[in-house]
Amino acid sequence: MTYRTDSSSNNWHYPTAMRFGTGRVSEIATICQEFGINNPLLVTDPGLVSLPMVDQILTHCREQLENCTLFSNLQANPIEANVNEGVAAYRAASHDGVIALGGGSALDVAKAIALMVGQNRPIWDFEDREDWYTRANADAIAPVIAIPTTSGTGSEVGRASVITDETDQTKKIIFHPKMLPVCVILDPEVTVGLPATLTAGVGMDALSHNLEAYCSPVFHPLAQGIALEGMRLIRDWLEPACQDGSNLEARAQMQVASSMGATAFQKGLGAMHSLSHPCGSVLGTHHGTTNAVVMPYVLEFNCQSIEDRLAALARYLDLPNPSPDAVIHWVLELRKRIGIPHTLSDLGVDNSHINKFSGMAMIDPSTATNPVQMTQEGFEDLYERSISGTIGVN
């Protein structure tokens, strides 16, 4: 089953305003003006600061707007202090909006800064629980324009940020509907410099979002269809993106698949993310790579509850002998071809972590929508399998 998609310049308006196409990052100042932003704070990853595209964005904005300053003091698994420092920078220069440039960490921090600049409560008061978001002064939330430089988290189309609470080493979801960026620029040129190993990790993160959303028991047919097509794009384009980082078609299609995954997981996620979050918050493992490592073990663990769904996915992806096992086998082979480790032990997770991490996974927000109701014992079993590499499908 082969599709061709016109990946030339397009404007979309779902789930927010989106500008898709090569070279569209050059429109940043015009887009800022369109949304009433004249003095933006540019938030980016520290690893991107020295790249030409950051200078180009700053130059475009400073030439056509009142001003633009840079903030990049954030870490891979961002913490409250990163957000607080960004809020101080925003207020000090009287900014009126945020440009978020980078991977998931930069986008999450940028969105959290935009939320917090107008609040007088601590960030944890806006955790994604019940109706806690109503505590926020919605009118004081700053507008965000998002430019993802990786193709994995999909944070550019999300209404939340994942921030690590250092007091208990847990990743917490900070949520407000107005955290959704007012505009997204999907420009494949800004992703070209991403190394193959990171392209693989973030690409598998996009797959985990689409796949867990697809398997979630929550009834949401719109998100279900988006997730299915997102996985088809990943099947076709992740390997080419890893093999040739300058392949703009592959880069563009993976950007779309990433945004689709984050749109789809309005249905919820599952145990892949529950297992991954403790590894990232305690050991600093790469989120997408960790999701990729645990993916086949979780699929096998959940299989009995999602057999029909996985068989349908296998047919849609045109896998040989379509069945649940075909999907697991495809994931295992894909991981091998793009260089994803097979076990959590390869990432530094060992049996001494199982008890603590299982307890953390039980209270992770992603656990509630796993297809199988999880228990402490279930998570311990999954960690044991993921550390030892025990799986029934070869």
C-alpha positions as CSV (number, residue, x, y, z in Angstrom):
1,M,0.0,0.0,0.0
2,T,1.8,3.2,-1.2
3,Y,0.5,6.7,-0.9
4,R,1.9,10.0,-2.3
5,T,1.2,13.1,-0.4
6,D,1.6,16.7,-1.6
7,S,3.9,18.1,1.0
8,S,4.3,21.5,-0.5
9,S,3.3,24.7,1.4
10,N,-0.1,24.4,3.1
11,N,-2.1,26.4,5.7
12,W,-4.2,24.3,8.1
13,H,-6.5,25.3,10.9
14,Y,-6.7,22.1,13.0
15,P,-6.1,21.7,15.9
16,T,-4.8,25.3,15.7
17,A,-3.5,27.6,12.9
18,M,-0.6,25.7,11.2
19,R,1.8,26.9,8.5
20,F,3.4,23.8,6.8
21,G,6.2,23.8,4.3
22,T,9.8,24.3,3.5
23,G,11.2,27.8,4.3
24,R,8.1,29.0,6.3
25,V,10.1,29.8,9.4
26,S,11.1,33.0,7.5
27,E,7.5,34.2,8.0
28,I,7.9,34.3,11.8
29,A,7.8,38.1,12.2
30,T,4.7,38.4,10.0
31,I,3.0,35.6,11.9
32,C,3.8,37.4,15.2
33,Q,2.2,40.6,13.9
34,E,-0.8,38.6,12.8
35,F,-1.4,37.5,16.4
36,G,-0.6,40.8,18.0
37,I,2.9,39.9,19.2
38,N,5.4,42.7,18.8
39,N,8.0,41.9,21.5
40,P,8.4,38.1,21.7
41,L,10.6,36.1,24.1
42,L,12.3,33.4,22.0
43,V,12.6,30.2,24.1
44,T,14.9,27.5,22.7
45,D,17.1,24.6,23.7
46,P,20.6,25.4,24.8
47,G,21.9,23.1,22.1
48,L,20.3,25.2,19.4
49,V,21.6,28.7,20.5
50,S,24.7,28.6,18.3
51,L,22.9,27.5,15.2
52,P,22.2,29.9,12.3
53,M,18.4,29.5,12.4
54,V,18.3,31.1,15.9
55,D,20.2,34.1,14.7
56,Q,18.0,34.3,11.6
57,I,14.8,34.3,13.7
58,L,16.2,36.9,16.1
59,T,17.2,39.1,13.1
60,H,13.8,38.7,11.4
61,C,12.0,39.7,14.6
62,R,14.3,42.6,15.5
63,E,14.1,44.0,12.0
64,Q,10.3,43.9,11.8
65,L,9.1,44.0,15.4
66,E,9.8,46.1,18.4
67,N,12.3,43.6,19.9
68,C,13.0,40.0,20.6
69,T,15.2,38.5,23.3
70,L,16.5,35.0,23.8
71,F,16.0,32.5,26.7
72,S,17.6,29.1,26.7
73,N,18.4,28.1,30.3
74,L,16.5,24.8,30.4
75,Q,17.3,21.2,30.7
76,A,16.2,18.0,28.8
77,N,13.7,17.1,31.5
78,P,12.6,20.6,32.5
79,I,12.0,21.6,36.1
80,E,10.1,24.4,37.8
81,A,13.2,26.5,38.1
82,N,13.6,26.6,34.3
83,V,10.0,28.0,34.1
84,N,10.5,30.5,36.9
85,E,13.6,31.9,35.3
86,G,11.9,32.2,32.0
87,V,9.0,34.0,33.6
88,A,11.4,36.5,35.2
89,A,13.0,37.1,31.8
90,Y,9.6,37.7,30.2
91,R,8.6,40.2,32.8
92,A,11.9,42.0,32.9
93,A,11.7,42.9,29.2
94,S,7.9,43.4,29.1
95,H,7.4,40.8,26.4
96,D,3.9,40.3,24.9
97,G,4.2,36.7,23.6
98,V,6.5,33.7,23.3
99,I,8.2,32.0,20.3
100,A,8.9,28.3,21.2
101,L,11.7,26.9,19.1
102,G,13.1,23.4,19.7
103,G,12.2,19.9,20.8
104,G,9.7,18.9,23.4
105,S,11.6,20.4,26.4
106,A,11.8,23.9,24.9
107,L,8.2,23.8,23.8
108,D,7.0,22.6,27.2
109,V,9.0,25.3,29.0
110,A,7.8,28.0,26.6
111,K,4.2,27.1,27.1
112,A,4.6,26.9,30.8
113,I,6.2,30.4,30.8
114,A,3.3,31.7,28.8
115,L,0.9,30.3,31.4
116,M,2.8,31.5,34.4
117,V,3.5,35.1,33.4
118,G,0.1,36.1,34.5
119,Q,-0.4,33.9,37.6
120,N,0.2,34.4,41.3
121,R,-0.1,30.8,42.3
122,P,2.7,28.1,42.0
123,I,2.8,26.0,38.8
124,W,1.7,22.8,40.6
125,D,-1.7,24.4,41.3
126,F,-2.4,24.0,37.5
127,E,-1.6,20.3,37.3
128,D,-3.9,18.4,35.0
129,R,-6.4,17.2,37.7
130,E,-10.1,17.6,37.9
131,D,-10.8,21.3,37.1
132,W,-7.5,22.8,38.4
133,Y,-7.0,24.7,35.2
134,T,-9.9,27.0,36.2
135,R,-7.7,28.4,38.9
136,A,-5.7,30.3,36.3
137,N,-6.3,33.8,35.1
138,A,-7.0,32.8,31.5
139,D,-6.9,36.4,30.2
140,A,-3.3,36.7,31.4
141,I,-1.9,33.7,29.5
142,A,0.5,34.9,26.8
143,P,0.2,33.7,23.2
144,V,2.7,31.2,21.9
145,I,4.0,30.5,18.4
146,A,5.6,27.1,18.2
147,I,8.3,25.9,15.8
148,P,9.3,22.3,16.5
149,T,12.8,21.2,15.5
150,T,12.2,17.6,16.3
151,S,9.4,15.3,15.2
152,G,8.3,13.4,18.3
153,T,6.6,15.0,21.2
154,G,4.0,17.0,19.2
155,S,4.0,19.6,22.0
156,E,3.3,22.2,19.4
157,V,-0.3,21.1,19.2
158,G,-0.7,20.3,22.9
159,R,-2.5,22.2,25.7
160,A,-0.1,21.1,28.4
161,S,3.5,21.0,29.5
162,V,5.4,18.1,31.2
163,I,7.5,19.5,34.0
164,T,9.5,17.5,36.6
165,D,8.7,18.1,40.2
166,E,12.0,17.7,42.0
167,T,10.5,17.2,45.4
168,D,9.3,13.7,44.4
169,Q,11.1,13.2,41.1
170,T,7.8,12.9,39.2
171,K,6.8,14.3,35.9
172,K,3.6,16.3,36.2
173,I,1.3,17.6,33.5
174,I,0.5,21.3,33.7
175,F,-2.6,22.0,31.7
176,H,-4.8,24.9,30.4
177,P,-6.7,25.0,27.1
178,K,-5.1,28.4,26.3
179,M,-1.6,26.8,26.5
180,L,-2.3,25.6,22.9
181,P,-0.1,27.7,20.7
182,V,-2.0,30.2,18.6
183,C,0.1,29.2,15.5
184,V,2.5,26.4,14.6
185,I,5.2,26.5,11.9
186,L,6.1,23.1,10.6
187,D,9.2,23.7,8.5
188,P,11.2,20.6,7.7
189,E,14.4,22.6,7.1
190,V,14.7,23.3,10.8
191,T,14.9,19.6,11.6
192,V,17.7,18.7,9.1
193,G,20.5,19.0,11.6
194,L,19.0,16.4,14.0
195,P,21.4,13.3,14.3
196,A,20.1,9.9,13.2
197,T,20.0,8.6,16.8
198,L,17.8,11.5,17.9
199,T,15.7,11.2,14.8
200,A,15.1,7.6,15.6
201,G,14.2,8.4,19.3
202,V,11.8,11.2,18.6
203,G,10.3,9.3,15.7
204,M,9.5,6.4,17.9
205,D,8.0,8.9,20.4
206,A,5.6,9.9,17.7
207,L,4.8,6.3,17.1
208,S,4.2,5.7,20.8
209,H,1.7,8.6,20.9
210,N,-0.2,7.4,17.9
211,L,-0.1,3.8,19.0
212,E,-1.1,4.3,22.6
213,A,-3.9,6.7,21.5
214,Y,-5.1,4.1,19.0
215,C,-5.1,1.4,21.7
216,S,-6.7,3.5,24.4
217,P,-10.2,2.3,25.4
218,V,-11.6,5.9,25.3
219,F,-14.3,6.5,22.7
220,H,-13.0,9.2,20.3
221,P,-13.4,8.2,16.6
222,L,-11.8,11.4,15.4
223,A,-8.6,10.8,17.3
224,Q,-8.7,7.1,16.3
225,G,-8.6,8.0,12.6
226,I,-5.8,10.5,13.1
227,A,-3.7,8.0,15.1
228,L,-4.1,5.3,12.4
229,E,-2.9,7.6,9.6
230,G,-0.1,8.9,11.8
231,M,1.3,5.4,12.1
232,R,1.1,4.9,8.4
233,L,3.2,8.0,7.8
234,I,5.7,6.7,10.3
235,R,5.9,3.3,8.6
236,D,6.7,5.0,5.4
237,W,9.0,7.9,6.5
238,L,10.8,7.2,9.8
239,E,13.5,5.0,8.3
240,P,14.2,7.3,5.3
241,A,14.5,10.3,7.8
242,C,17.0,8.3,9.8
243,Q,19.0,7.1,6.8
244,D,19.3,10.6,5.2
245,G,18.8,13.6,7.4
246,S,18.7,15.9,4.5
247,N,15.6,14.2,3.0
248,L,13.1,17.0,3.3
249,E,10.1,14.9,2.2
250,A,10.8,12.4,5.0
251,R,11.4,15.2,7.5
252,A,8.2,16.9,6.5
253,Q,6.1,13.8,6.8
254,M,7.5,12.9,10.2
255,Q,6.7,16.5,11.4
256,V,3.1,15.8,10.4
257,A,3.0,12.4,12.0
258,S,4.3,13.9,15.2
259,S,1.6,16.6,15.3
260,M,-0.9,13.9,14.6
261,G,0.2,11.8,17.5
262,A,-0.2,14.7,20.0
263,T,-3.6,15.5,18.5
264,A,-4.7,11.9,18.8
265,F,-3.6,11.4,22.4
266,Q,-6.6,13.4,23.5
267,K,-7.8,9.8,23.8
268,G,-5.1,9.1,26.4
269,L,-1.9,7.2,26.5
270,G,-0.9,4.1,28.5
271,A,1.7,2.0,30.1
272,M,4.5,2.9,27.6
273,H,4.5,6.4,29.0
274,S,3.9,5.3,32.6
275,L,7.0,3.1,32.4
276,S,9.1,5.7,30.6
277,H,8.4,8.7,32.8
278,P,10.1,7.4,36.0
279,C,13.2,6.4,33.9
280,G,13.4,10.0,32.5
281,S,12.8,11.9,35.7
282,V,15.1,9.8,37.9
283,L,17.8,8.6,35.4
284,G,17.5,11.2,32.7
285,T,16.9,8.7,29.9
286,H,15.7,10.1,26.5
287,H,11.9,10.0,26.6
288,G,11.3,8.9,23.0
289,T,14.0,6.2,23.1
290,T,12.6,4.9,26.4
291,N,9.1,4.7,25.0
292,A,10.6,2.8,22.0
293,V,12.4,0.3,24.3
294,V,9.3,-0.6,26.3
295,M,6.9,-0.5,23.4
296,P,6.9,-4.2,22.3
297,Y,6.7,-5.4,25.9
298,V,3.7,-3.3,26.6
299,L,2.0,-4.4,23.4
300,E,2.5,-8.0,24.3
301,F,1.2,-7.3,27.9
302,N,-1.9,-5.6,26.6
303,C,-2.4,-7.9,23.6
304,Q,-5.4,-9.9,24.8
305,S,-7.4,-6.7,25.3
306,I,-6.5,-5.1,22.0
307,E,-6.3,-8.1,19.6
308,D,-8.9,-6.9,17.2
309,R,-7.5,-3.4,17.2
310,L,-3.9,-4.6,16.5
311,A,-5.1,-6.9,13.7
312,A,-6.9,-3.9,12.1
313,L,-3.8,-1.9,12.4
314,A,-1.7,-4.6,10.8
315,R,-4.1,-4.6,7.8
316,Y,-4.0,-0.9,7.5
317,L,-0.2,-0.9,7.5
318,D,-0.2,-3.7,5.0
319,L,1.9,-6.0,7.2
320,P,2.6,-9.6,6.2
321,N,0.2,-12.1,7.8
322,P,-1.8,-9.3,9.5
323,S,-2.3,-10.1,13.2
324,P,-1.3,-8.7,16.6
325,D,2.0,-10.6,16.4
326,A,2.6,-8.9,13.1
327,V,2.4,-5.5,14.7
328,I,4.8,-6.5,17.5
329,H,7.2,-8.0,15.0
330,W,7.1,-4.8,12.9
331,V,8.0,-2.7,16.0
332,L,10.8,-5.1,16.9
333,E,12.3,-5.0,13.4
334,L,11.8,-1.2,13.0
335,R,13.7,-0.7,16.3
336,K,16.5,-2.9,15.2
337,R,16.9,-1.1,11.8
338,I,17.0,2.4,13.3
339,G,19.3,1.5,16.2
340,I,16.9,1.5,19.2
341,P,18.2,-0.6,22.1
342,H,16.3,-3.8,23.0
343,T,16.2,-3.5,26.8
344,L,15.9,-0.9,29.6
345,S,19.2,-2.3,31.0
346,D,20.8,-0.8,27.9
347,L,19.6,2.6,29.2
348,G,20.9,2.1,32.7
349,V,17.7,0.7,34.3
350,D,18.2,-2.3,36.5
351,N,16.3,-4.5,39.0
352,S,17.1,-2.2,41.9
353,H,14.8,0.4,40.3
354,I,11.8,-1.8,39.8
355,N,10.0,-1.3,43.1
356,K,10.3,2.5,43.1
357,F,9.6,3.0,39.4
358,S,6.5,0.7,39.6
359,G,5.1,2.8,42.4
360,M,5.7,6.0,40.4
361,A,4.2,4.4,37.3
362,M,1.0,3.5,39.2
363,I,0.2,7.2,39.9
364,D,1.3,8.4,36.4
365,P,-1.5,10.1,34.6
366,S,-1.0,7.9,31.5
367,T,-1.9,4.8,33.5
368,A,-5.6,5.4,33.6
369,T,-6.1,4.9,29.9
370,N,-4.0,1.8,29.4
371,P,-6.2,-1.0,27.8
372,V,-5.5,-3.3,30.7
373,Q,-6.1,-2.1,34.3
374,M,-2.7,-1.8,35.8
375,T,-1.4,-2.9,39.2
376,Q,1.9,-2.5,41.1
377,E,2.6,-6.2,40.2
378,G,1.8,-5.6,36.6
379,F,4.3,-2.8,36.3
380,E,6.9,-4.8,38.2
381,D,6.4,-7.6,35.6
382,L,6.7,-5.1,32.7
383,Y,9.9,-3.6,34.1
384,E,11.3,-7.1,34.6
385,R,10.5,-8.0,31.0
386,S,11.8,-4.7,29.6
387,I,15.1,-5.0,31.6
388,S,15.8,-8.7,30.7
389,G,14.4,-8.5,27.1
390,T,11.9,-11.2,27.7
391,I,9.3,-11.3,24.9
392,G,7.4,-14.0,23.1
393,V,7.6,-12.6,19.5
394,N,10.8,-12.7,17.6
